[in-house]
Amino acid sequence: MTEHYLNYVNGEWRDSADAIEIFEPATGKSLGTVPAMSHEDVDYVMDSAKKALPAWRALSYVERAAYLQKAADILYRDAEKIGSTLSKEIAKGLKSSIGEVTRTAEIVEYTAKVGVTLDGEVMEGGNFEAASKNKLAVVRREPVGLVLAISPFNYPVNLAGSKIAPALMGGNVVAFKPPTQGAISGLLLAKAFAEAGLPAGVFNTITGRGRVIGDYIVEHPAVNFTGSSAVGKNIGKQAGMRPIMLELGGKDAAIVLEDADLDLTAKNIVAGAFGYSGQRCTAVKRVLVMDSVADELVEKVTALAKDLTVGMPEEDADITPLIDTKSADYVQGLIEEAAEKGAKPLFDFKREGNLIYPMVMDQVTTDMRLAWEEPFGPVLPFIRVKSADEAVKIANESEYGLQSSVFSRNFEKAFAIAGKLEVGTVHINNKTQRGPDNFPFLGVKSSGAGVQGVKYSIQAMTRVKSVVFNIEG
């Protein structure tokens, strides 16, 4: 009999009248059930959190940091246990799943350390004008209040911790909504914060069906969301003038110049494109390569892609089943449409249920959906270009603007190209990737709003307040 998990609300583990059954994507086996909250259940979460806010925000940074350190220690201790469930729930390799939990513990711990160093400042009016020389401003940061943290299926623990910890450190209370496929892992993460002894109502969880509570939960608090651009745009409309952080989709391009180290480039492209079967917003999703080196690079990438292991999560395979059948169907459709329009598949297409074997496609052109749409699967298109300007043009025509890579031995040229790319981050001679987590992480255009990264996340989930004194002179 599978386990029924509960939500953590107001310091207690609570059930709901309805439940959702979670199945393993790789096997179809039942992994357990989670509560399907109603509007009334959500109201109780929000009310409990708001009541807990005054006492929590009154604590010092050092006191809040102590709670976070306890949660981090528990996550380190339970990394294998949580990672094992995570691996089954989202079909991610076991080693990577355990690593995700450990990385989350590191983020929580680092947030505690960084948070206690974020000082306010004192400003003198006389620095601007002589008439204000007797004015002093004490500038401090205050919490925005209640933060709704929503994590995605591909990193349900890591991208939860990166929201929850900075929000708590900033003096906010949190309502955490894990993805449905990832809800069990999210509730196991919640156990660490509960065991850390956070006061009742400071940290709470919400599970439920999107069609029932999806819009309802974003009507109340500040929102920190990671997921699709379509959902993010809808949240943005509903949020209005409330604080919001959105980490959305991407179509990250790797631009490869004639003078690139092709062995280094190929290694990074394969790792960036096929990690967790391409189900990452920061995955390399297209290669814009100079025609003069395209044949050689395609050959090197294809050789490396042939060595990728394909199998089940517990086998630590490089390529595992996609999260659901709908996702696999979508990836297959992109591959078939590109092939029909003249793209060259470099492997025979192979699919077993939700498991799609890695695919490299050459001669992809800009009239194909694969050149523009985010597959979130193990398919890598090569688009041949004649100049760096052409590569930049194609990269910037995307609706997305998350990240890009530039591969070249000429750092001056690579840096110049980086300046022209309409993205949040450009990597030079490396794959696109999220970390390290102290760096700023952001997207432009349809890839997001706001800046994340530990220090930046704390700042984003607090607001500046200035208190001005008139000093008798």
C-alpha positions in Angstrom: 0.0 0.0 0.0 1.4 3.4 -1.0 1.9 6.2 1.5 -0.4 9.1 1.9 1.6 12.3 2.5 0.2 15.4 4.3 0.6 19.1 4.0 2.5 21.1 6.6 0.3 24.0 7.7 0.5 26.2 10.8 2.9 23.8 12.5 0.8 20.7 11.9 0.6 18.0 9.3 -2.9 18.3 7.8 -5.0 16.3 5.3 -7.7 17.4 2.8 -11.0 15.8 1.8 -9.6 14.9 -1.7 -6.3 13.4 -2.8 -4.0 13.1 -5.9 -2.2 9.9 -6.7 1.4 10.3 -8.0 2.8 7.8 -10.4 6.4 7.1 -11.4 7.0 8.4 -15.0 9.4 5.5 -15.8 7.3 2.6 -14.6 3.7 3.8 -14.1 3.8 2.5 -10.5 2.0 4.4 -7.8 4.4 6.3 -5.6 1.9 7.7 -3.1 -0.9 10.2 -2.7 -0.9 13.9 -1.6 -3.8 16.1 -0.5 -5.8 18.0 -3.1 -6.5 21.2 -1.3 -9.7 23.2 -1.7 -10.1 27.0 -1.7 -11.0 26.7 2.0 -7.7 24.8 2.7 -5.8 27.5 0.9 -7.5 30.2 2.9 -6.4 28.5 6.1 -2.8 28.4 4.8 -2.8 32.1 3.9 -4.4 33.2 7.2 -2.0 31.1 9.3 1.0 32.6 7.5 -0.2 36.2 7.8 -0.8 35.7 11.5 2.8 34.4 11.9 4.4 37.3 10.0 4.7 39.9 12.8 6.7 37.7 15.2 8.9 36.2 12.4 9.8 39.6 10.9 10.6 40.9 14.4 13.4 38.3 14.7 17.0 39.3 14.0 18.8 38.0 11.0 21.0 35.9 13.2 17.9 34.2 14.8 16.4 33.4 11.4 19.8 32.1 10.1 19.9 29.6 13.0 16.7 28.0 11.8 18.0 27.8 8.2 21.2 26.2 9.3 19.2 23.5 11.2 17.2 22.9 8.0 20.4 22.6 6.0 21.9 20.1 8.4 18.7 17.9 8.2 18.8 18.0 4.4 22.5 16.9 4.4 21.5 14.1 6.7 18.5 13.0 4.6 19.9 13.6 1.1 19.9 10.0 0.1 16.4 9.3 1.4 14.8 12.3 -0.3 16.9 11.8 -3.4 15.7 8.2 -3.8 12.1 9.4 -3.8 12.9 12.3 -6.1 14.6 10.0 -8.6 11.5 7.8 -8.8 9.0 10.7 -8.9 10.5 12.7 -11.8 12.6 10.0 -13.5 15.9 11.7 -12.8 19.1 9.7 -12.3 19.6 8.6 -8.7 23.1 10.3 -8.4 21.7 13.5 -9.8 18.7 13.4 -7.5 20.8 13.0 -4.4 23.0 15.8 -5.7 20.0 18.0 -6.1 19.1 17.6 -2.4 22.7 18.2 -1.3 22.9 21.3 -3.5 19.7 22.5 -1.8 21.2 22.1 1.6 24.2 24.1 0.4 21.9 26.9 -0.8 20.0 27.0 2.5 23.3 27.0 4.4 24.8 29.7 2.2 21.7 31.8 2.5 22.0 31.8 6.3 25.6 33.0 6.0 24.9 35.7 3.4 21.8 37.0 5.1 23.5 38.0 8.2 25.9 40.2 6.2 23.3 42.3 4.4 23.5 45.6 6.3 21.5 48.7 5.8 23.1 52.1 5.3 23.1 55.7 6.6 23.0 58.5 4.0 23.7 62.2 4.3 21.6 64.7 2.5 24.5 67.1 2.2 26.0 64.8 -0.4 23.4 66.0 -2.8 22.7 69.6 -1.7 24.0 72.0 0.9 20.5 72.8 2.1 20.0 69.2 3.2 23.2 68.8 5.2 21.3 68.2 8.4 19.2 65.4 7.0 20.2 61.8 7.7 18.4 58.7 6.2 18.6 55.3 7.8 17.9 52.8 5.0 16.9 49.3 5.9 15.2 46.3 4.2 11.8 45.0 5.3 10.0 41.8 4.2 7.4 42.0 1.5 5.2 39.8 3.7 3.8 36.5 2.5 5.7 34.8 -0.4 4.2 32.1 -2.6 7.1 29.8 -3.7 6.2 27.6 -6.7 8.8 25.1 -8.0 8.8 23.1 -11.3 8.9 19.4 -11.8 12.5 19.2 -13.1 14.0 20.6 -9.9 11.2 20.3 -7.3 13.5 20.4 -4.3 16.4 22.6 -5.5 14.3 25.3 -7.1 12.1 25.3 -4.0 15.0 25.7 -1.6 16.4 28.6 -3.7 13.1 30.5 -3.1 12.1 29.4 0.4 15.4 30.1 2.1 16.0 33.7 0.9 12.3 34.5 1.5 12.6 33.3 5.2 15.9 35.0 5.6 14.4 38.3 4.5 11.8 38.0 7.2 8.9 36.8 5.0 6.5 33.9 5.7 6.2 31.3 3.0 3.5 29.2 1.3 5.3 26.6 -0.8 3.5 25.0 -3.8 5.5 22.1 -5.3 4.5 20.8 -8.7 2.0 18.0 -8.8 4.7 15.7 -10.3 7.2 16.4 -7.6 4.8 17.0 -4.8 6.0 14.1 -2.7 9.6 15.3 -3.0 8.5 18.8 -2.1 6.7 17.5 1.1 9.9 15.7 2.1 11.7 19.0 1.8 9.1 20.5 4.0 9.8 17.9 6.7 13.3 19.4 7.0 12.0 22.9 7.7 9.4 21.5 10.1 12.0 19.5 12.0 14.2 22.6 12.2 11.5 24.1 14.5 10.3 27.1 12.6 7.4 28.8 14.4 3.9 27.7 13.4 2.7 29.4 10.3 6.0 30.7 9.1 6.4 27.9 6.5 3.5 26.1 5.0 2.8 23.8 2.0 0.1 23.7 -0.6 -0.7 20.7 -2.9 -3.6 20.4 -5.2 -4.9 20.4 -8.8 -4.0 23.4 -10.9 -7.4 23.7 -12.4 -8.9 24.0 -8.9 -6.4 26.2 -6.9 -3.9 27.4 -9.6 -5.3 30.8 -10.1 -6.7 31.1 -6.6 -3.3 30.8 -4.8 -1.7 33.6 -6.7 -4.4 36.1 -5.7 -2.9 36.7 -2.3 0.9 37.0 -1.8 4.1 38.0 -3.5 5.0 35.3 -6.1 8.3 33.5 -6.9 7.5 31.0 -9.7 9.6 28.7 -11.9 7.9 27.1 -14.8 6.6 27.6 -18.3 6.4 31.0 -20.0 2.7 30.6 -20.7 1.9 30.0 -17.0 4.3 32.7 -15.9 2.7 35.3 -18.1 -0.7 34.4 -16.6 0.7 34.8 -13.1 2.2 38.2 -14.1 -1.2 39.4 -15.2 -2.9 38.3 -12.0 -0.2 39.6 -9.7 -0.7 43.2 -10.9 1.5 45.5 -8.7 2.5 42.8 -6.2 6.2 41.8 -6.1 6.9 39.0 -8.5 9.8 36.8 -9.6 9.4 34.6 -12.7 11.9 32.0 -13.9 10.5 30.8 -17.2 11.5 29.0 -20.4 14.5 29.3 -22.7 15.8 28.5 -26.1 19.5 28.7 -25.2 21.8 29.0 -28.1 25.4 27.9 -28.3 27.2 30.1 -30.9 30.4 28.4 -32.2 33.0 30.5 -34.1 35.6 29.3 -36.5 38.4 29.4 -34.0 36.7 27.5 -31.2 38.3 24.5 -29.5 35.9 22.0 -31.0 36.7 19.2 -28.6 35.9 21.4 -25.6 32.9 22.8 -27.5 31.5 19.3 -28.3 31.9 18.1 -24.7 30.1 21.1 -23.3 27.3 21.0 -25.9 26.5 17.4 -25.3 26.5 17.9 -21.5 24.4 21.0 -21.8 21.9 19.6 -24.2 21.3 16.1 -22.8 21.6 16.4 -19.0 18.4 15.2 -17.4 17.2 14.3 -20.9 17.2 18.0 -21.9 14.4 18.8 -19.3 16.1 22.0 -18.1 15.3 25.6 -18.9 19.1 26.2 -19.2 19.7 23.3 -21.5 21.6 24.0 -24.8 18.6 23.9 -27.2 20.2 24.8 -30.5 23.7 25.2 -31.9 24.5 28.1 -34.2 27.7 27.1 -35.8 29.9 28.6 -38.5 29.5 26.6 -41.7 33.3 26.2 -42.1 33.6 24.1 -38.9 30.1 22.7 -38.8 30.9 19.3 -40.3 33.7 18.6 -37.8 31.7 19.8 -34.8 28.6 17.7 -35.8 30.9 14.7 -36.1 32.4 15.2 -32.7 29.0 15.9 -31.0 27.4 12.8 -32.7 30.3 10.6 -31.5 29.8 11.8 -27.9 26.0 11.5 -28.1 26.4 7.9 -29.2 28.0 7.1 -25.8 25.2 8.5 -23.8 23.5 5.8 -21.7 19.8 5.3 -22.0 17.7 3.6 -19.3 16.0 4.0 -15.9 16.6 6.5 -13.2 17.9 4.0 -10.7 20.5 3.0 -13.3 21.9 6.5 -13.4 21.4 6.6 -17.1 22.1 9.9 -19.0 18.8 9.7 -20.8 15.7 8.6 -18.8 12.0 8.7 -19.6 10.4 12.2 -20.0 8.0 13.4 -17.3 4.9 12.3 -19.2 3.4 11.1 -22.5 2.4 14.6 -23.5 5.9 15.8 -23.3 7.3 12.8 -25.3 4.6 13.4 -28.0 5.6 17.0 -28.2 9.3 16.2 -28.7 8.5 13.6 -31.3 6.4 16.0 -33.2 9.2 18.6 -33.3 11.6 15.9 -34.6 9.2 14.7 -37.3 8.3 18.2 -38.5 11.9 19.1 -38.9 12.7 15.9 -40.8 9.8 16.5 -43.1 11.1 19.9 -44.0 14.6 18.7 -44.8 16.6 18.5 -41.5 18.9 15.5 -41.3 18.5 13.2 -38.3 21.8 11.7 -37.4 20.3 8.8 -35.4 17.4 6.6 -36.1 14.4 7.8 -34.1 13.7 5.5 -31.2 11.0 5.8 -28.6 9.9 3.4 -25.8 6.9 4.8 -24.0 8.0 8.1 -22.5 11.6 7.3 -23.2 13.0 9.1 -26.2 16.6 8.2 -27.3 19.0 11.1 -27.9 18.6 12.8 -31.2 21.0 15.2 -33.1 19.6 16.9 -36.1 21.8 18.7 -38.7 20.7 21.1 -41.4 17.9 22.6 -39.3 16.6 25.9 -40.8 14.7 28.8 -39.4 11.4 27.7 -41.0 11.3 24.7 -38.7 9.6 24.7 -35.3 12.6 23.0 -33.8 14.6 26.2 -34.4 12.3 28.2 -32.1 10.3 26.1 -29.8 11.6 24.7 -26.5 11.5 20.9 -26.7 12.3 20.1 -23.1 13.6 16.8 -24.3 16.8 15.0 -25.7 16.9 16.6 -29.2 19.7 19.0 -30.4 19.4 21.0 -33.6 22.3 22.4 -35.6 21.7 25.5 -37.5 24.6 26.5 -39.9 25.4 30.2 -40.3 27.9 32.2 -42.3 28.8 34.9 -39.8 28.7 35.8 -36.2 26.3 38.6 -37.0 23.9 36.0 -38.5 24.2 33.8 -35.4 23.4 36.8 -33.1 20.5 37.8 -35.3 18.9 34.3 -35.1 19.6 34.0 -31.4 18.0 37.3 -30.7 14.9 36.7 -32.8 13.8 34.1 -30.2 10.9 35.1 -27.9 13.1 33.8 -25.1 16.2 35.4 -23.5 17.5 33.2 -20.7 21.1 32.3 -21.6 23.6 31.7 -24.4 27.1 30.3 -24.9 29.8 31.6 -27.1 32.7 29.3 -28.1 35.9 31.0 -29.4 39.6 31.4 -28.6 39.3 35.1 -29.3 38.0 36.5 -26.0 37.6 40.0 -27.3 35.4 38.8 -30.0 33.4 36.5 -27.7 33.0 39.3 -25.2 31.7 41.6 -28.0 29.2 39.0 -29.1 28.1 38.5 -25.5 27.3 42.2 -25.4 24.9 41.9 -28.3 23.0 38.9 -27.1 19.5 39.6 -25.6 19.8 37.2 -22.6 20.3 37.3 -18.9 23.6 35.4 -18.9 26.3 34.5 -21.5 28.8 31.8 -20.9 32.2 31.9 -22.6 33.5 28.5 -23.7 31.1 26.7 -21.3 27.6 25.2 -21.5 24.6 27.2 -20.4 23.8 26.4 -16.8 22.1 27.8 -13.7 24.9 28.0 -11.1 26.9 28.8 -9.1 24.0 29.8 -6.9 25.7 33.0 -5.6 25.8 34.4 -9.2 22.8 36.4 -10.5 20.3 34.3 -12.5 17.7 36.0 -14.7 16.0 36.0 -18.0 14.7 38.7 -20.3 11.8 38.8 -22.7 9.6 35.7 -22.2 12.2 34.0 -20.0 11.4 35.8 -16.8 11.3 38.8 -14.5 13.4 39.6 -11.5 16.9 38.5 -10.5 17.6 35.3 -8.5 20.8 34.1 -6.8 21.1 34.0 -3.0 21.9 37.6 -2.3 19.7 38.9 -5.2 16.8 36.7 -4.1 16.9 38.1 -0.6 17.0 41.6 -2.0 14.1 40.8 -4.4 11.9 39.5 -1.6 12.5 42.5 0.6 11.7 46.2 0.1 13.7 49.3 1.0 12.4 51.6 3.7 14.0 55.0 4.4 13.7 56.8 7.7 14.8 60.4 7.5 16.1 62.4 10.5 16.4 66.2 10.7 19.5 66.8 12.9 19.8 70.2 14.7 23.0 71.8 13.7 
